[in-house]
Amino acid sequence: MERIIMFYLRFIDDVFGIWLSNPNYVADNRQWNNFQDDVNDFHGLPWEFIPRSTTVQFMDLTVSIEGERLSTDLFEKPMALYLYIPPHSTHPPGGINGLITGQMLRIFTLCSD
């Protein structure tokens, strides 16, 4: 079988993959459906597949294919409440400063642009 998955990453129960599409639309759809059937038959676990696209949300990232490169940006889930430690709490100042520093590092690490 030819190589149709260029990249595969799994974190617990979330999977991210890059599918190399076949120029023949009918063959590509057949391969995609066969792949889904094979994955769902493995150990009896049903997987939820999203439609193939050039942009997808994985964990807290939005990953896009732009030309021949991957672009990443932060993804905010609709139910995110952003409940952080209030500045007037009795936590030591280093905890609040660490939260701000950690969020800045997260942004610079995860965003490609």
C-alpha positions in Angstrom: 0.0 0.0 0.0 1.3 3.4 -0.9 2.1 6.0 1.8 -0.9 8.2 2.3 -0.2 9.6 5.8 2.6 12.1 5.7 2.5 12.9 9.5 0.8 11.3 12.5 0.7 12.5 16.1 -1.3 11.1 19.0 -1.8 12.6 22.4 -4.0 10.3 24.6 -7.3 10.2 22.7 -6.6 13.1 20.2 -4.9 12.3 16.8 -3.5 14.7 14.2 -2.5 13.5 10.8 -1.6 14.9 7.4 -3.2 12.9 4.6 -1.6 12.9 1.1 -4.5 13.1 -1.3 -4.7 11.1 -4.5 -5.2 13.3 -7.6 -8.0 10.8 -8.6 -11.0 11.9 -6.5 -12.7 8.6 -6.6 -9.6 6.6 -5.5 -8.8 9.2 -2.8 -12.3 8.9 -1.3 -12.1 5.1 -1.4 -8.7 5.2 0.4 -10.1 7.6 3.0 -13.1 5.5 3.7 -11.0 2.3 3.9 -8.6 4.1 6.3 -11.5 5.1 8.5 -12.9 1.6 8.5 -9.4 0.1 9.3 -9.0 2.5 12.2 -12.4 1.9 13.6 -11.9 -1.9 13.4 -8.7 -1.6 15.4 -9.4 -2.8 19.0 -13.1 -2.0 18.6 -12.7 1.7 19.5 -14.9 4.0 17.4 -13.1 7.1 16.2 -14.6 10.4 15.3 -13.2 11.8 12.0 -13.6 15.4 10.9 -13.9 16.2 7.2 -10.5 16.7 5.5 -9.5 20.3 5.2 -6.4 22.5 5.1 -7.2 23.9 8.6 -7.9 22.0 11.7 -8.1 22.6 15.5 -5.8 20.2 17.5 -5.7 20.6 21.3 -5.2 24.4 21.8 -3.8 25.0 18.3 -5.2 25.9 14.9 -3.0 24.2 12.3 -3.2 25.3 8.7 -1.5 24.3 5.5 -0.4 27.4 3.7 1.4 26.6 0.5 4.1 24.1 1.4 4.4 25.0 5.1 2.3 24.5 8.3 1.1 27.6 10.1 0.0 27.5 13.8 -2.0 29.8 15.9 -3.8 29.6 19.3 -7.2 28.1 19.3 -9.7 29.2 22.0 -12.4 26.7 22.8 -15.9 28.3 22.9 -16.4 27.2 26.6 -13.0 28.6 27.8 -13.6 30.7 30.8 -10.0 31.9 31.5 -10.4 31.7 35.2 -7.0 32.8 36.4 -5.8 33.8 39.9 -7.1 37.3 40.6 -4.3 39.9 41.3 -5.7 40.7 44.7 -5.5 37.1 46.0 -3.1 36.1 48.8 -0.9 34.1 46.4 2.7 35.2 46.3 3.5 37.8 43.6 5.8 35.3 41.9 2.8 33.0 41.1 1.0 35.8 39.3 4.1 36.9 37.5 4.8 33.3 36.6 1.3 33.0 35.1 1.8 36.0 32.9 5.3 34.8 31.8 4.0 31.3 31.1 1.2 32.6 28.9 3.6 34.8 27.0 6.0 31.9 26.5 3.1 29.7 25.3 2.1 32.3 22.7 5.6 32.7 21.4 6.2 28.9 21.3 2.9 27.8 19.7 2.3 30.6 17.2 4.2 30.4 13.9 3.5 33.9 12.7 
